[in-house]
Amino acid sequence: MNEAAIRPHVERIMKKAGDIILSYRFKPLERVEKKNAGFVTIADTAAETYLMEELSKLEPGIGFFAEENGHTTSKNDYCWVIDPLDGTTNFAYGLPHFCVSVALTNKDRPVLGCVYQPLLNEFFYAATGKGAYLNNSPIKVSGTQTIKDSFLLFCIPYGKNEGAQQLFEKVLMLSQKSYSMRLLGAAALDQCYVASGRLDGMFFEQLSWWDIAAGSLIIEEAGGVVSDYNGSPVSPHFNSFIAANPRIHEELVKIFSF
């Protein structure tokens, strides 16, 4: 499969999904709670239904790993990994930081990653070995060299367990070591901000494969490094996540791998 060639078709489909999401903006939305995963709205399900229907037409026989509809198996090594509305809580409360995230994986390795922010019409994408782009312009990670000068981001899991407490301890520690930190609430879009140099690095725990499949490839193709806290590659079953430019990533792994 030619991932670069299929990308414009994915972009068209994702932008339509973005239009579907925006059609629900500022409307009363019924919220269905999910265990340790926030809530889902009709904007999520409507966008995901459209994405699955249209993506399945591009390459029949490819399975799906989708946030709302789960994992459909296939004999094909390829799989679409979908987060139809990353940042549901932001969207439902009227905060303008959310996105659509779609990745194509081959044997659980992302080979095409696309993230679309419909409010700003920002389409981030990358294909293996082809570089990373924002609206057809190349992007790259920042050149910040030290933690003390770094602008970092973190994400908080919905589960309120011991792991969440340990994450807050890391946040407190790094808030004292870094220049500044942020919590924005849409992990896939946050990764694109790292890839484009708007942030120097990010870290989180206990999120899901659809949160990182697209963004992690975009970061790597932009010259960044992605791993777990110990510096090992991430997979669909990851528990921790660090992404940054190479120098900041090296420092974060030293801090976290204890």
N, C-alpha and C positions, 0 to 999 in steps of 0.2 A: 504494500500500500504506500502511496506517495502522500505522506502527511502534509507536506507543504502545499500540495495541489488541492487537497481537500479543505484546507483552512478557510478559503473565502466562503465556501458553502456553510461551514460551521459558523462563521461570523454572521452571515445573513440570518441564520436560524436563531442565533443568540440575541441578535438585535431585535428580532420579532418577539422573543421571549421577554426582553427588557420592556418592550412596549406593553406587553400583557401585564407585567408587574406594575408599571406606572399607571395603568388604567385603574388600579385599586388604591392608588396613593390618596391619602387623606379621607378614605371611606371607612366607615365602621367595619372592623374585621373580627369575625368570630375566631377565637384562639383555642386551639386544641392542644392541651399540654402533652409533652413527651417526657418520659422518665429521664432525668438528668440530661435533657437536651433542649430545654426551652419550650417553645410552642411552635405550631405550624398554622398557617393561614391559607385561605383560598388562593392568595397570590402565589404562594409556594407551589401548591398542588396544580394550579392551572398552568404555570410556567413549566413545571416538570413534565406534565402530560404532553404539552406541545413539543418540548425538547425531545422526549423519547420518541414521539411519533415521527418527527421530521428527521432526526438523526438516524433512525432505523432505515429510512429510505436511501440514505447515502451509501451505506455498505450493509446490505442485508446479512443477518446471521451473527452480528456482533452483540455481545451481551451488555448488560447495564449494571452499574453499581451506583444507585441513585439514593439520595437522602430520604425521600419520602416513600419510594416504591421498593426499596431494598435491592438485593443482588439477584439478577437473573443469570443463570449459567448458560454457557455456550461452548461448543466444541472449538470455536475460533479462539486463538490466542489473544485477540484484541478485545478491549472492553471500553465502553464509554463510562466515565466517572463524572457524575453530575451533582452539583449543588445548585438548584434552581434559583434560590434566593439566599445568598450568604449575607448575614446581617439582618435576619428576620426581625429581631427585636428592635434594631435601629429603624427599620422600615415601618414597623407597626406604630412606633412612637413618633414618627415624622422626622427622624434624624437622617440626613442625606449621605449616609455612608453604608452602601450595600452594593451587591453585584450579582451577576450570574457567572458561574464557574463550570467549565466543561474541560475534561481531559480525555484524551485517547491513550490507553495504555496497551502495551504488548508484553505479555507475561509479567504483569504488575509493574512494569516500568513505563512511566509517562514518555510518550513520543510526540505528543502534541498537547499544548496547554493554552487555554484561552480564558480570559477573564474580562467581563464587560461591565462597566459602570454606566448605566443608562442615563443618569442625570447629567453627567459631564460628557457623554458620548466618548468615553475613553475605552478603547479596545486594546488590551494587552495580549500578546501572543508569542509563542515560541514553538519551534519544531526542533527535534534533535539535530544538532550540528548546523543549524541555520541561524542562530542568534536569537535575540529577544527584541520585541518591537512594541511601540505604543503608536497606534494609528499610522503604521508604516514607517515610523522613524525609529532607528536603532536606540536602544536604551542599555545602560550599564549601571552596575552597582557603584556606590560611593567610593571615594578614595580615603576616607577617614582612617587614621592609623592607630588610634589609641582609644581605649574604653572611656577615658576621662573626657574625650572630645566627642563621644558618640551620642547619637540621638536614637534611642531604642524604643521598641514597642513590645508589649506583651498581650496575651489573651488569657481570659479567665474561663475555666470550664464551668459548666452549669452544676456539676456535681459538687456538693458541699461536703467533701470528705477530707481525710488526712492529707491526701495529695494536694488538694487545693490550699491547705494551710502551708504546706512546704513551698508551694509556688509563691505565695505571698511573702515568705521569708526571702526567697530569691529576689523578688521585686524590691523589697526594702533594701537588701544589700546592694543591688545594682543602682538603685536610685541615688545612693551615696557615692557610687564610683563613676557614674556616667554624667554626661552633660545634662541630659533631660530624658524623660520617658513619657510614653503615651499608651492609652488603652482606647482603641477605636471601635472594635466590635465586629469586624468582618475579616476573618483570617485570610481568605483568598485574596481580597483586595489589598490587605495589609502587606502580603508578600510581594505584590506588584509594586508597592511603594518602596520596598527594599530593593527590588530589581531595578527600579528607575532612579535610585539614589536619593529619593525623598526621605528615606530613613536609612540608618546604617546597619541595623540588625533587628531581629525579633526572636522571641522564644515563647513557648507554651507547652502545655501538657494536656493529655486526655481529650483531644479532639479527634476527628474522624478523617478517613482517607479522602473523602470528597472535599474536605477543607484544604488539603495540601497538594493533591495530585497535579492540578494545573499550575498553581503558583510555584511549586518547588522546581518544576522544569523551567519556568520563566526566569527564576532567580539564577539557576545554574547556567542557562544560556546567556544571561546578562553578566556572567563572570563571577557570580557569587558561589557560596558553598552552603549546602544543606545537609544536616545530619541530626542524629539524636544527641542527647547530652554527652554521650561518651565518644562522639565523633564517628559513629557507625552510620551507614546508609539507612534512610527511612524506607518503610514498606507499608502495605495496607494495615499492618498490625502495630504501627508505631505507638509508643507511649509518650515520648518527649520529642521536642523539635527545636532546632536552632537554625536560623538562616541569617547570613550576613555577608559582607565583603570578606575576602580571605583573611585579612589581618584581624578584624573584629571577631570573626568566627573562631579563629585560633584562640583568642583570649577568652571568649565565652566558654569554649570547651574546657579550658584550663580551670575556669571558675566553677563550672557545673559538674565536672567529672571527679567528684570526690566521694 
